[in-house]
């Protein structure tokens, strides 16, 4: 994807702060670039709708990436990027509750102490942890490792519908 521009999404901590690096993103549309000579994996990261559930955070932003752009399993990486606008409709509590309800459904279908524990845990944690717990609970309920990715895809679909997101 050399020289391309892609509109994608980026999860950040409160105040437009990158959760892993602590980098404070400019919210005025200014471009940021990967360090010169950055090696593979050290570019500007964002995600497609299908990747949203893997990176849930406090704030969701629409972001523009410039290439070369590398598509990875659960994220995109460009040489530069900029925040376009914050997705104001993001409601972490609604998403957490949807994850709790999903685990409750697994437990109703396949009652077990393990699923009961996952349900109790999901009721006490934040949205990012609840979404991970729901994906782990899916594996426990279905007995297949593939249930993890299937649940993450379902969660990303929920986010896209609830937030009325679309790929550009």
C-alpha positions, 0 to 999 in steps of 0.5 A, spaced: 500 500 500 505 504 498 503 512 498 496 510 500 492 514 505 487 510 509 481 512 514 481 507 520 480 508 527 485 509 533 483 507 541 487 512 545 487 513 553 483 519 556 486 526 553 488 523 546 494 519 549 497 513 546 496 507 552 502 504 550 507 509 549 504 515 553 504 519 546 499 525 547 496 526 540 495 533 537 487 534 536 488 539 531 489 535 525 497 535 525 500 529 522 505 525 526 510 521 523 514 514 525 521 516 527 526 516 521 529 509 520 523 506 524 523 498 523 518 494 522 512 495 527 514 502 530 510 506 525 503 509 526 498 504 528 490 504 527 485 499 526 479 497 521 472 496 524 474 488 524 480 490 529 476 494 534 475 489 539 482 487 540 484 494 542 478 497 546 480 504 550 477 510 553 477 514 547 475 512 539 478 516 534 477 516 526 484 517 524 488 518 517 494 514 515 499 515 510 503 510 507 507 505 506 501 502 510 502 495 512 496 491 514 497 486 520 493 481 523 489 486 528 492 493 526 494 497 520 501 501 520 503 507 516 509 512 516 504 517 519 497 519 521 493 524 524 487 524 528 480 527 524 475 526 529 473 523 536 467 518 536 463 521 541 458 516 541 463 511 544 459 509 551 464 504 554 459 502 559 454 500 554 459 495 551 461 492 557 454 491 559 453 487 552 459 483 554 456 481 560 450 479 557 454 475 552 457 471 558 450 470 561 448 467 555 454 463 554 452 461 562 445 459 560 447 455 554 452 451 558 452 452 565 459 451 569 463 454 575 468 457 570 463 461 566 460 463 572 466 466 574 467 469 568 460 473 569 462 475 576 469 478 573 466 481 567 461 485 572 466 488 576 471 490 570 472 496 565 470 495 558 477 493 555 477 487 560 470 485 559 471 484 552 477 480 553 473 476 558 467 475 554 472 472 548 475 467 553 468 465 556 466 464 548 472 459 548 470 456 555 463 455 552 464 453 545 470 448 547 474 451 541 480 456 540 476 459 534 471 462 538 476 467 541 476 470 534 469 469 532 467 473 539 472 478 537 469 479 530 462 479 533 464 485 538 467 489 533 460 488 529 457 490 535 461 496 536 460 498 528 453 498 529 452 501 536 457 507 533 454 507 526 461 506 523 463 505 516 470 504 512 472 509 508 
